Amino acid sequence: MARPVVAHAVSRQTTAFHTTPRQNILPPGPQVVDGTINDPQPLPKPSPVHGSYHWTFERGMAAALVPLTVAPFAAGSLNPTLDAVLCGVLLVHSHLGMQSIIIDYVPKRRYPGAHRLVWWGLNAATAVVGLALYEFETNDVGLTEAIRRIWTA
């Protein structure tokens, strides 16, 4: 019986390329099926916060960032209200994006403790950044003026 020569050569090349053996960060989760194979998948309860409205809101926030980022520099005027709106939209946009990453990469079903820890860590970080942006807007030059100073430095 003939052995595939190409597979052996590719295997040797791949092995020579790696310098360390593969190490998993976390052990693989349990491979179990709840119930039997023939049981239907339970449907989540409909909620406008977690469905298509949520997706539309995320896309709206992303689209709102484009004119809010360009407007202060194109108009040549620094408006504190526009600067505060830009900071708020940027903060919410970043928070929603990080939530999506946590939902995708730290699933609640497989890692309930880690998911809860990372979720509350994100909430705490968002609150700290919101407070820092508020202080920066009220007691310093503001976000758009700081960016303008960096560009002209």
MDTraj code that builds the backbone (N, CA, C; nanometers):
import mdtraj as md
import numpy as np

residues = "MET ALA ARG PRO VAL VAL ALA HIS ALA VAL SER ARG GLN THR THR ALA PHE HIS THR THR PRO ARG GLN ASN ILE LEU PRO PRO GLY PRO GLN VAL VAL ASP GLY THR ILE ASN ASP PRO GLN PRO LEU PRO LYS PRO SER PRO VAL HIS GLY SER TYR HIS TRP THR PHE GLU ARG GLY MET ALA ALA ALA LEU VAL PRO LEU THR VAL ALA PRO PHE ALA ALA GLY SER LEU ASN PRO THR LEU ASP ALA VAL LEU CYS GLY VAL LEU LEU VAL HIS SER HIS LEU GLY MET GLN SER ILE ILE ILE ASP TYR VAL PRO LYS ARG ARG TYR PRO GLY ALA HIS ARG LEU VAL TRP TRP GLY LEU ASN ALA ALA THR ALA VAL VAL GLY LEU ALA LEU TYR GLU PHE GLU THR ASN ASP VAL GLY LEU THR GLU ALA ILE ARG ARG ILE TRP THR ALA".split()
xyz = np.array([
    [0.0853, -0.1173, 0.0000],
    [0.0000, 0.0000, 0.0000],
    [0.0903, 0.1242, 0.0000],
    [0.0603, 0.2188, -0.0846],
    [0.1434, 0.3388, -0.0993],
    [0.1053, 0.4411, 0.0070],
    [0.2072, 0.5033, 0.0657],
    [0.1839, 0.6084, 0.1643],
    [0.1899, 0.7438, 0.0949],
    [0.1086, 0.8385, 0.1389],
    [0.1143, 0.9715, 0.0775],
    [0.2428, 1.0437, 0.1178],
    [0.3265, 1.0698, 0.0200],
    [0.4556, 1.1342, 0.0446],
    [0.4369, 1.2820, 0.0753],
    [0.3411, 1.3469, 0.0092],
    [0.3210, 1.4907, 0.0254],
    [0.2790, 1.5232, 0.1679],
    [0.1893, 1.4442, 0.2245],
    [0.1426, 1.4723, 0.3603],
    [0.2580, 1.4644, 0.4592],
    [0.3478, 1.3685, 0.4418],
    [0.4620, 1.3547, 0.5321],
    [0.5561, 1.4751, 0.5168],
    [0.5788, 1.5206, 0.3949],
    [0.6677, 1.6350, 0.3714],
    [0.6087, 1.7628, 0.4303],
    [0.4795, 1.7832, 0.4132],
    [0.4152, 1.9019, 0.4688],
    [0.4203, 1.8969, 0.6208],
    [0.3995, 1.7797, 0.6772],
    [0.4045, 1.7647, 0.8220],
    [0.5429, 1.7997, 0.8753],
    [0.6479, 1.7551, 0.8079],
    [0.7837, 1.7865, 0.8511],
    [0.8118, 1.9363, 0.8408],
    [0.7645, 2.0005, 0.7340],
    [0.7874, 2.1440, 0.7174],
    [0.7160, 2.2229, 0.8269],
    [0.5943, 2.1848, 0.8568],
    [0.5191, 2.2548, 0.9597],
    [0.5842, 2.2360, 1.0956],
    [0.6284, 2.1154, 1.1246],
    [0.6935, 2.0887, 1.2521],
    [0.8229, 2.1671, 1.2644],
    [0.8975, 2.1780, 1.1582],
    [1.0230, 2.2524, 1.1629],
    [0.9987, 2.4016, 1.1819],
    [0.8836, 2.4497, 1.1392],
    [0.8530, 2.5916, 1.1499],
    [0.8249, 2.6318, 1.2945],
    [0.7566, 2.5463, 1.3698],
    [0.7193, 2.5795, 1.5072],
    [0.8392, 2.5647, 1.5997],
    [0.8528, 2.6581, 1.6933],
    [0.9638, 2.6520, 1.7876],
    [0.9213, 2.5980, 1.9232],
    [0.7941, 2.6120, 1.9568],
    [0.7454, 2.5609, 2.0844],
    [0.6205, 2.4781, 2.0603],
    [0.5927, 2.3838, 2.1480],
    [0.4699, 2.3058, 2.1315],
    [0.3481, 2.3915, 2.1626],
    [0.2354, 2.3533, 2.1068],
    [0.1113, 2.4273, 2.1273],
    [0.0648, 2.4090, 2.2712],
    [0.0257, 2.5205, 2.3343],
    [-0.0268, 2.5161, 2.4701],
    [-0.1581, 2.5914, 2.4723],
    [-0.2618, 2.5272, 2.5204],
    [-0.3916, 2.5925, 2.5311],
    [-0.3923, 2.6851, 2.6516],
    [-0.4547, 2.8008, 2.6370],
    [-0.4643, 2.8951, 2.7471],
    [-0.5592, 2.8408, 2.8531],
    [-0.6745, 2.7934, 2.8095],
    [-0.7726, 2.7345, 2.8993],
    [-0.7978, 2.5913, 2.8557],
    [-0.8319, 2.5042, 2.9486],
    [-0.8637, 2.3677, 2.9062],
    [-0.9915, 2.3690, 2.8231],
    [-1.0064, 2.2749, 2.7320],
    [-1.1283, 2.2727, 2.6521],
    [-1.2499, 2.2498, 2.7404],
    [-1.3580, 2.3140, 2.7044],
    [-1.4808, 2.3003, 2.7815],
    [-1.5395, 2.1610, 2.7681],
    [-1.6376, 2.1293, 2.8512],
    [-1.6967, 1.9959, 2.8449],
    [-1.7731, 1.9769, 2.7140],
    [-1.7587, 1.8591, 2.6571],
    [-1.8270, 1.8264, 2.5323],
    [-1.9520, 1.7466, 2.5668],
    [-2.0545, 1.8139, 2.6111],
    [-2.1782, 1.7470, 2.6508],
    [-2.2940, 1.8058, 2.5726],
    [-2.3969, 1.7260, 2.5582],
    [-2.5201, 1.7688, 2.4937],
    [-2.6278, 1.7684, 2.6001],
    [-2.6963, 1.8811, 2.6183],
    [-2.8061, 1.8866, 2.7142],
    [-2.9251, 1.8134, 2.6550],
    [-2.9736, 1.7127, 2.7237],
    [-3.0847, 1.6332, 2.6726],
    [-3.0336, 1.5299, 2.5744],
    [-3.1104, 1.5099, 2.4674],
    [-3.0700, 1.4154, 2.3635],
    [-3.0479, 1.4909, 2.2339],
    [-2.9970, 1.4190, 2.1367],
    [-2.9701, 1.4794, 2.0062],
    [-3.0985, 1.5279, 1.9399],
    [-3.2094, 1.4604, 1.9657],
    [-3.3349, 1.4922, 1.8975],
    [-3.4163, 1.6011, 1.9661],
    [-3.3715, 1.6506, 2.0817],
    [-3.4442, 1.7583, 2.1487],
    [-3.4244, 1.8889, 2.0723],
    [-3.5297, 1.9707, 2.0615],
    [-3.5136, 2.0980, 1.9898],
    [-3.4291, 2.1958, 2.0713],
    [-3.3649, 2.2851, 2.0009],
    [-3.2855, 2.3898, 2.0647],
    [-3.3801, 2.4891, 2.1304],
    [-3.3613, 2.5224, 2.2585],
    [-3.4508, 2.6197, 2.3217],
    [-3.4315, 2.7581, 2.2602],
    [-3.5417, 2.8241, 2.2319],
    [-3.5365, 2.9576, 2.1728],
    [-3.5256, 3.0622, 2.2831],
    [-3.4408, 3.1621, 2.2646],
    [-3.4330, 3.2684, 2.3653],
    [-3.5592, 3.3533, 2.3622],
    [-3.5895, 3.4144, 2.4766],
    [-3.7062, 3.5015, 2.4835],
    [-3.6816, 3.6246, 2.3971],
    [-3.7810, 3.6671, 2.3190],
    [-3.7596, 3.7859, 2.2351],
    [-3.7414, 3.9108, 2.3209],
    [-3.6418, 3.9888, 2.2866],
    [-3.6122, 4.1110, 2.3596],
    [-3.5606, 4.2154, 2.2609],
    [-3.6204, 4.3347, 2.2581],
    [-3.5713, 4.4368, 2.1646],
    [-3.4318, 4.4867, 2.1999],
    [-3.3864, 4.4661, 2.3229],
    [-3.2539, 4.5124, 2.3628],
    [-3.1446, 4.4224, 2.3064],
    [-3.1721, 4.2929, 2.2914],
    [-3.0697, 4.1986, 2.2490],
    [-3.0888, 4.1495, 2.1067],
    [-3.1782, 4.2062, 2.0321],
    [-3.2043, 4.1575, 1.8975],
    [-3.1570, 4.2535, 1.7912],
    [-3.2388, 4.2666, 1.6882],
    [-3.2001, 4.3493, 1.5745],
    [-3.1962, 4.4975, 1.6113],
    [-3.2747, 4.5394, 1.7097],
    [-3.2690, 4.6794, 1.7516],
    [-3.1313, 4.7123, 1.8087],
    [-3.0762, 4.6181, 1.8811],
    [-2.9429, 4.6367, 1.9390],
    [-2.8387, 4.6508, 1.8281],
    [-2.8486, 4.5658, 1.7259],
    [-2.7556, 4.5719, 1.6130],
    [-2.7701, 4.7049, 1.5399],
    [-2.8934, 4.7503, 1.5183],
    [-2.9174, 4.8777, 1.4505],
    [-2.8624, 4.9939, 1.5336],
    [-2.8786, 4.9870, 1.6643],
    [-2.8253, 5.0920, 1.7515],
    [-2.6730, 5.0974, 1.7437],
    [-2.6086, 4.9802, 1.7441],
    [-2.4623, 4.9768, 1.7318],
    [-2.4167, 5.0384, 1.6005],
    [-2.4833, 5.0061, 1.4906],
    [-2.4455, 5.0616, 1.3604],
    [-2.4720, 5.2113, 1.3553],
    [-2.5795, 5.2563, 1.4197],
    [-2.6079, 5.3995, 1.4253],
    [-2.5017, 5.4765, 1.5022],
    [-2.4549, 5.4179, 1.6118],
    [-2.3483, 5.4819, 1.6893],
    [-2.2195, 5.4897, 1.6077],
    [-2.1887, 5.3835, 1.5352],
    [-2.0677, 5.3838, 1.4524],
    [-2.0790, 5.4879, 1.3416],
    [-2.1969, 5.4991, 1.2809],
    [-2.2159, 5.5977, 1.1743],
    [-2.2137, 5.7403, 1.2295],
    [-2.2613, 5.7596, 1.3517],
    [-2.2618, 5.8933, 1.4116],
    [-2.1212, 5.9415, 1.4443],
    [-2.0293, 5.8499, 1.4628],
    [-1.8921, 5.8906, 1.4950],
    [-1.8227, 5.9607, 1.3787],
    [-1.8607, 5.9285, 1.2560],
    [-1.7927, 5.9880, 1.1399],
    [-1.8124, 6.1396, 1.1356],
    [-1.9364, 6.1908, 1.1337],
    [-1.9490, 6.3374, 1.1309],
    [-1.9061, 6.4038, 1.2616],
    [-1.9259, 6.3348, 1.3747],
    [-1.8852, 6.3948, 1.5015],
    [-1.7340, 6.4095, 1.5128],
    [-1.6599, 6.3216, 1.4476],
    [-1.5144, 6.3300, 1.4517],
    [-1.4631, 6.4402, 1.3596],
    [-1.5267, 6.4570, 1.2459],
    [-1.4785, 6.5512, 1.1445],
    [-1.5306, 6.6930, 1.1684],
    [-1.6512, 6.7074, 1.2211],
    [-1.7177, 6.8377, 1.2310],
    [-1.6376, 6.9443, 1.3057],
    [-1.5816, 6.9185, 1.4228],
    [-1.5104, 7.0269, 1.4919],
    [-1.3896, 7.0788, 1.4148],
    [-1.3224, 6.9916, 1.3425],
    [-1.2033, 7.0335, 1.2693],
    [-1.2401, 7.0984, 1.1366],
    [-1.3473, 7.0527, 1.0733],
    [-1.3894, 7.1106, 0.9461],
    [-1.4498, 7.2489, 0.9667],
    [-1.5267, 7.2669, 1.0737],
    [-1.5910, 7.3956, 1.0992],
    [-1.4935, 7.4971, 1.1567],
    [-1.3882, 7.4513, 1.2192],
    [-1.2896, 7.5431, 1.2754],
    [-1.3297, 7.6012, 1.4090],
    [-1.4386, 7.5540, 1.4667],
    [-1.4801, 7.6049, 1.5972],
    [-1.4851, 7.4900, 1.6968],
    [-1.4552, 7.5231, 1.8204],
    [-1.4603, 7.4231, 1.9265],
    [-1.5826, 7.4498, 2.0127],
    [-1.6769, 7.3602, 2.0074],
    [-1.7999, 7.3730, 2.0824],
    [-1.7970, 7.2703, 2.1952],
    [-1.8088, 7.3126, 2.3212],
    [-1.8033, 7.2156, 2.4309],
    [-1.9173, 7.1141, 2.4273],
    [-2.0334, 7.1550, 2.3782],
    [-2.1452, 7.0611, 2.3693],
    [-2.1157, 6.9528, 2.2671],
    [-2.0656, 6.9920, 2.1516],
    [-2.0300, 6.8941, 2.0488],
    [-1.9177, 6.8030, 2.0974],
    [-1.8247, 6.8587, 2.1719],
    [-1.7150, 6.7796, 2.2276],
    [-1.7678, 6.6771, 2.3284],
    [-1.8639, 6.7177, 2.4113],
    [-1.9228, 6.6258, 2.5090],
    [-2.0016, 6.5151, 2.4400],
    [-2.0740, 6.5497, 2.3332],
    [-2.1483, 6.4481, 2.2578],
    [-2.0515, 6.3500, 2.1931],
    [-1.9419, 6.4005, 2.1376],
    [-1.8407, 6.3125, 2.0784],
    [-1.7844, 6.2168, 2.1831],
    [-1.7535, 6.2667, 2.3018],
    [-1.7008, 6.1797, 2.4081],
    [-1.8033, 6.0747, 2.4491],
    [-1.9290, 6.1141, 2.4605],
    [-2.0333, 6.0189, 2.4986],
    [-2.0543, 5.9103, 2.3947],
    [-2.0615, 5.9500, 2.2676],
    [-2.0811, 5.8517, 2.1608],
    [-1.9596, 5.7602, 2.1501],
    [-1.8413, 5.8159, 2.1639],
    [-1.7192, 5.7345, 2.1593],
    [-1.7149, 5.6341, 2.2744],
    [-1.7559, 5.6768, 2.3927],
    [-1.7573, 5.5878, 2.5090],
    [-1.8589, 5.4747, 2.4914],
    [-1.9796, 5.5068, 2.4472],
    [-2.0826, 5.4038, 2.4271],
    [-2.0424, 5.3096, 2.3145],
    [-1.9872, 5.3637, 2.2064],
    [-1.9424, 5.2806, 2.0940],
    [-1.8337, 5.1824, 2.1392],
    [-1.7388, 5.2296, 2.2165],
    [-1.6316, 5.1424, 2.2656],
    [-1.6859, 5.0365, 2.3611],
    [-1.7776, 5.0753, 2.4474],
    [-1.8363, 4.9806, 2.5426],
    [-1.9132, 4.8705, 2.4696],
    [-1.9939, 4.9076, 2.3713],
    [-2.0705, 4.8072, 2.2967],
    [-1.9789, 4.7157, 2.2169],
    [-1.8716, 4.7697, 2.1618],
    [-1.7768, 4.6866, 2.0881],
    [-1.7072, 4.5864, 2.1783],
    [-1.6663, 4.6302, 2.2970],
    [-1.6021, 4.5377, 2.3909],
    [-1.7013, 4.4347, 2.4432],
    [-1.8284, 4.4730, 2.4596],
    [-1.9305, 4.3754, 2.4978],
    [-1.9416, 4.2651, 2.3936],
    [-1.9399, 4.3021, 2.2670],
    [-1.9483, 4.2023, 2.1605],
    [-1.8288, 4.1081, 2.1640],
    [-1.7116, 4.1610, 2.1922],
    [-1.5921, 4.0762, 2.2019],
    [-1.6050, 3.9795, 2.3188],
    [-1.6538, 4.0272, 2.4328],
    [-1.6708, 3.9400, 2.5494],
    [-1.7738, 3.8313, 2.5200],
    [-1.8839, 3.8677, 2.4563],
    [-1.9871, 3.7690, 2.4234],
    [-1.9315, 3.6626, 2.3302],
    [-1.8471, 3.7020, 2.2352],
    [-1.7933, 3.6062, 2.1385],
    [-1.6838, 3.5184, 2.1974],
    [-1.5935, 3.5748, 2.2757],
    [-1.4738, 3.5021, 2.3165],
    [-1.4750, 3.4504, 2.4601],
    [-1.5660, 3.4977, 2.5435],
    [-1.5813, 3.4437, 2.6791],
    [-1.7294, 3.4092, 2.6969],
    [-1.7755, 3.3014, 2.6328],
    [-1.9188, 3.2713, 2.6362],
    [-1.9673, 3.2381, 2.7775],
    [-2.0839, 3.2889, 2.8094],
    [-2.1416, 3.2709, 2.9420],
    [-2.1712, 3.1240, 2.9706],
    [-2.2069, 3.0498, 2.8678],
    [-2.2423, 2.9090, 2.8858],
    [-2.1209, 2.8246, 2.9241],
    [-2.0047, 2.8539, 2.8654],
    [-1.8851, 2.7728, 2.8924],
    [-1.8051, 2.8231, 3.0116],
    [-1.7979, 2.9545, 3.0297],
    [-1.7167, 3.0130, 3.1365],
    [-1.8008, 3.1131, 3.2158],
    [-1.8971, 3.0664, 3.2956],
    [-1.9868, 3.1619, 3.3631],
    [-1.9140, 3.2538, 3.4616],
    [-1.8173, 3.2015, 3.5354],
    [-1.7452, 3.2858, 3.6316],
    [-1.6566, 3.3882, 3.5639],
    [-1.5806, 3.3445, 3.4641],
    [-1.4925, 3.4367, 3.3916],
    [-1.5745, 3.5397, 3.3145],
    [-1.6876, 3.4971, 3.2587],
    [-1.7734, 3.5894, 3.1838],
    [-1.8233, 3.7004, 3.2761],
    [-1.8689, 3.6629, 3.3948],
    [-1.9197, 3.7623, 3.4901],
    [-1.8081, 3.8574, 3.5336],
    [-1.6891, 3.8026, 3.5588],
    [-1.5755, 3.8851, 3.6007],
    [-1.5354, 3.9850, 3.4920],
    [-1.5234, 3.9380, 3.3693],
    [-1.4831, 4.0256, 3.2589],
    [-1.5927, 4.1285, 3.2304],
    [-1.7187, 4.0864, 3.2412],
    [-1.8308, 4.1769, 3.2158],
    [-1.8305, 4.2921, 3.3161],
    [-1.8140, 4.2614, 3.4442],
    [-1.8104, 4.3667, 3.5448],
    [-1.6828, 4.4495, 3.5343],
    [-1.5743, 4.3873, 3.4913],
    [-1.4518, 4.4629, 3.4661],
    [-1.4717, 4.5659, 3.3560],
    [-1.5437, 4.5265, 3.2507],
    [-1.5744, 4.6209, 3.1425],
    [-1.6625, 4.7342, 3.1936],
    [-1.7635, 4.7019, 3.2739],
    [-1.8504, 4.8067, 3.3282],
    [-1.7713, 4.9039, 3.4154],
    [-1.6812, 4.8509, 3.4972],
    [-1.5993, 4.9376, 3.5827],
    [-1.5057, 5.0243, 3.4987],
    [-1.4435, 4.9653, 3.3970],
    [-1.3529, 5.0419, 3.3106],
    [-1.4286, 5.1512, 3.2359],
    [-1.5496, 5.1212, 3.1903],
    [-1.6298, 5.2216, 3.1206],
    [-1.6653, 5.3363, 3.2147],
    [-1.6999, 5.3049, 3.3386],
    [-1.7318, 5.4101, 3.4353],
    [-1.6093, 5.4969, 3.4644],
    [-1.4933, 5.4352, 3.4797],
    [-1.3705, 5.5112, 3.5073],
    [-1.3345, 5.6003, 3.3887],
    [-1.3443, 5.5467, 3.2678],
    [-1.3126, 5.6265, 3.1487],
    [-1.4145, 5.7390, 3.1317],
    [-1.5423, 5.7118, 3.1603],
    [-1.6436, 5.8172, 3.1536],
    [-1.6147, 5.9297, 3.2512],
    [-1.5761, 5.8945, 3.3727],
    [-1.5404, 5.9958, 3.4721],
    [-1.4157, 6.0730, 3.4293],
    [-1.3177, 6.0021, 3.3744],
    [-1.1951, 6.0685, 3.3282],
    [-1.2245, 6.1635, 3.2124],
    [-1.3094, 6.1217, 3.1190],
    [-1.3458, 6.2110, 3.0082],
    [-1.4225, 6.3328, 3.0592],
    [-1.5101, 6.3140, 3.1574],
    [-1.5830, 6.4267, 3.2153],
    [-1.4860, 6.5264, 3.2789],
    [-1.3914, 6.4758, 3.3561],
    [-1.2916, 6.5635, 3.4185],
    [-1.2071, 6.6347, 3.3128],
    [-1.1706, 6.5620, 3.2087],
    [-1.0888, 6.6206, 3.1022],
    [-1.1660, 6.7288, 3.0270],
    [-1.2956, 6.7075, 3.0085],
    [-1.3781, 6.8062, 2.9381],
    [-1.4039, 6.9301, 3.0230],
    [-1.4258, 6.9123, 3.1521],
    [-1.4627, 7.0276, 3.2353],
    [-1.3426, 7.1027, 3.2917],
    [-1.2343, 7.0334, 3.3217],
    [-1.1210, 7.0987, 3.3880],
    [-0.9994, 7.1185, 3.2991],
    [-1.0050, 7.0723, 3.1751],
    [-0.8901, 7.0846, 3.0860],
    [-0.9406, 7.1358, 2.9512],
    [-0.8652, 7.1148, 2.8458],
    [-0.8955, 7.1738, 2.7159],
    [-1.0034, 7.0992, 2.6383],
    [-1.0299, 6.9763, 2.6690],
    [-1.1286, 6.8988, 2.5949],
    [-1.0632, 6.8085, 2.4918],
    [-1.1412, 6.7152, 2.4423],
    [-1.0874, 6.6126, 2.3536],
    [-1.0447, 6.6685, 2.2181],
    [-1.1306, 6.7479, 2.1537],
    [-1.0954, 6.7964, 2.0199],
    [-0.9787, 6.8947, 2.0243],
    [-0.9727, 6.9784, 2.1269],
    [-0.8587, 7.0708, 2.1383],
    [-0.7302, 6.9938, 2.1666],
    [-0.7380, 6.8885, 2.2455],
    [-0.6189, 6.8069, 2.2720],
    [-0.5702, 6.7406, 2.1438],
    [-0.6626, 6.6897, 2.0629],
    [-0.6239, 6.6287, 1.9348],
    [-0.5639, 6.7339, 1.8426],
    [-0.6242, 6.8525, 1.8395],
    [-0.5711, 6.9604, 1.7556],
    [-0.4299, 6.9986, 1.7986],
    [-0.4053, 7.0053, 1.9291],
    [-0.2713, 7.0393, 1.9784],
    [-0.1696, 6.9304, 1.9452],
    [-0.2118, 6.8051, 1.9505],
    [-0.1206, 6.6958, 1.9144],
    [-0.0846, 6.7044, 1.7666],
    [-0.1832, 6.7324, 1.6819],
    [-0.1575, 6.7397, 1.5375],
    [-0.0675, 6.8573, 1.5010],
    [-0.0778, 6.9674, 1.5744],
    [0.0018, 7.0860, 1.5404],
    [0.1311, 7.0947, 1.6203],
    [0.1591, 6.9985, 1.7029],
    [0.2813, 7.0019, 1.7846],
    [0.4047, 6.9778, 1.7009],
])
top = md.Topology()
chain = top.add_chain()
for i, resn in enumerate(residues, 1):
    res = top.add_residue(resn, chain, resSeq=i)
    for name in ("N", "CA", "C"):
        top.add_atom(name, md.element.get_by_symbol(name[0]), res)
traj = md.Trajectory(xyz[None], top)
